[in-house]
Every structure is written in C-alpha cells, then in structure tokens.
Amino acid sequence: MWEPLVNNPWIFWLIVMLALAAIEMLTLDFLFLMMSLAALVTTVVSLVVDSFTLQVVLFAVVSVLLIFLIRPLALRRLNRSTPTTRSNAERLVGLPCTVLEPVGRHSGLVRLEGDIWTARADTEPPLAEGSSVFVERIDGATAVVSATAPATVAPEGPGRGVHP
C-alpha cells in the first residue's frame, strides 16, 4: 500500500500540496497557501533529488521564506483596496436614530437603521420619545446617543443611509 509513496515521493508532496490548499480554502489566511506552494516546489524537486530528508528541509525552508517574504506582500495588496472602510459598530457613529423609549443615563430604546437598540445618553434630562438623535459611539450592545450630531463623521457611502 505504501510502496507507491516510497518509490515516488513526488506523490506524497502532491498530496501534501492538495491538503494544504484545501485547508487554505477554509482559512483564507494565505498561511497554508504559502505552505502549499512550498509543497509544489518540493514536488518538482523530488523528481530530481532522491533524499527525503533533503526534501523535508527544502519544504521547511521554502515555507518559511514564502510565509515571511511573500505573504505580507500578498496581504498588503489584498487589503489596500479598503484602507478606510469602516465596518460593524464603527460604521454606525453619526447616524440618526429615533427615540422609542426615553433615553437617560442608564436606559432607553432607539430605532437605528431599522433595528431596535438599547441606548443611553450622557445628558440630562432624558431624551424624549419620538425625538431624533445621533449615535455618538457604540458601547458593547448599547448605542450612546446625543441630540447633536458628532463633529467627526465620515461621509456616507453605499449602504450607509438610514433605512425607513
């Protein structure tokens, strides 16, 4: 059963390459992709070099080189298209919302982009029901709101409007 692998180490390295490529498809981190490329290089070299120990050393060296030299460049290239994109809670700062239950220092409810959020305000008196307020920041699962819009709000882009 193991005879084809012993006589043809390139089959072993090809299996390693495919396994690492499959893992990369699950992680999308470029780490296993670099190791998969190292296994591909080792597959080609194993056709010429018979020493399995030398093949393992080659695989390790090429993996380390690719991980520390090529991977950072690839990640930087991938992430450069969205350097200023705000996401998650950061995106909500500055958006208007409507008070559903009076919002005070400890409790309240607001409608923010169609969803109901727990809210609090750092002002007295409590913000009245039905009033329009703005998100100052998100604190956990609570929107901290105020009657005035924050001074530093990024311009709206696609998908950043208020939903009716």
Buried (B, 14 or more C-beta within 10 A) or exposed (E): EEEEEEEEBBBBBBEBBEBBBEBBEEEEEBBBBBBBBBBBBBBEBBEEBEEEEEBEEBBEEBBEEBBEEBBEEEEEEEEEEEEEEEEEBEBBBBBBBBBBBBBBEEBBBBBBBEEEBBBBBEBEEBBEEEBEBBBBBBEEEBBBBBBEBEEEEEEEEEEBEEEE
